[in-house]
């Protein structure tokens, strides 16, 4: 009688742990598919290849573009032009 109780308790605990693990697996796979679809859509809309290097270059180009606009708002025309040219050069290089 004592063995059956602990066996049942172990099965219930194992089922609970399995349910939690399966739920987390479903949740993380949902986020992974959403991220994959986002990157595919972004790459298709911009006409660029879907690689980690191109995504990193896109982020760097956007950071340079924001830096150029911030320089223009600070009335630093020379650094704004340099950052703008670098950003446009990088973005035109990766976008077909």
C-alpha positions in Angstrom: 0.0 0.0 0.0 2.8 2.4 0.9 4.7 1.7 -2.4 1.6 2.4 -4.5 1.1 5.8 -2.8 4.7 7.0 -3.6 4.5 5.6 -7.1 1.3 7.5 -7.8 2.8 10.6 -6.3 5.9 10.3 -8.5 3.8 9.8 -11.6 1.7 12.8 -10.8 4.8 14.9 -10.2 6.4 13.6 -13.4 3.2 14.4 -15.3 3.2 18.0 -13.9 6.9 18.5 -14.8 6.3 17.1 -18.3 3.3 19.5 -18.8 5.4 22.5 -17.7 8.3 21.5 -20.0 5.9 20.9 -23.0 4.2 24.3 -22.4 7.5 26.1 -22.3 8.7 24.3 -25.4 5.5 25.4 -27.2 5.9 29.0 -26.0 9.6 29.3 -27.0 8.9 27.7 -30.4 6.1 30.2 -31.0 8.5 33.1 -30.3 11.2 31.4 -32.6 8.7 31.0 -35.5 7.5 34.6 -35.0 11.1 35.9 -35.1 11.9 33.8 -38.1 8.9 35.1 -40.0 9.7 38.7 -39.0 13.3 38.4 -40.3 12.1 36.8 -43.5 9.5 39.5 -44.1 12.0 42.2 -43.3 14.6 40.8 -45.7 12.0 40.3 -48.4 10.7 43.8 -48.1 14.2 45.3 -48.3 15.4 43.0 -51.0 18.4 41.7 -49.1 19.7 38.3 -48.1 18.6 36.8 -44.8 21.8 36.4 -42.9 23.1 37.5 -39.5 25.8 39.6 -41.1 23.2 41.5 -43.2 20.9 42.1 -40.2 23.8 43.3 -38.2 24.9 45.7 -41.0 21.3 46.9 -41.3 21.2 47.7 -37.5 24.6 49.4 -37.8 23.4 51.5 -40.7 20.3 52.6 -38.9 22.3 53.5 -35.8 24.6 55.6 -38.1 21.5 57.2 -39.6 20.1 58.2 -36.2 23.5 59.5 -35.2 23.5 61.7 -38.4 20.1 63.1 -37.5 21.2 63.8 -34.0 24.3 65.6 -35.2 22.2 67.7 -37.5 19.9 68.6 -34.6 23.0 69.6 -32.6 24.0 71.8 -35.6 27.2 69.8 -36.2 26.9 69.9 -40.0 30.3 68.2 -40.9 29.9 65.2 -38.6 26.2 64.9 -39.7 27.2 64.8 -43.3 29.9 62.2 -42.6 27.6 60.0 -40.6 24.8 60.4 -43.2 27.2 59.4 -46.1 28.4 56.4 -44.1 24.9 55.3 -43.2 23.7 55.7 -46.8 26.7 53.9 -48.2 26.2 50.9 -45.8 22.5 50.7 -46.3 22.8 50.9 -50.1 25.4 48.2 -50.0 23.1 45.6 -48.3 19.8 46.6 -49.9 19.4 45.5 -53.5 
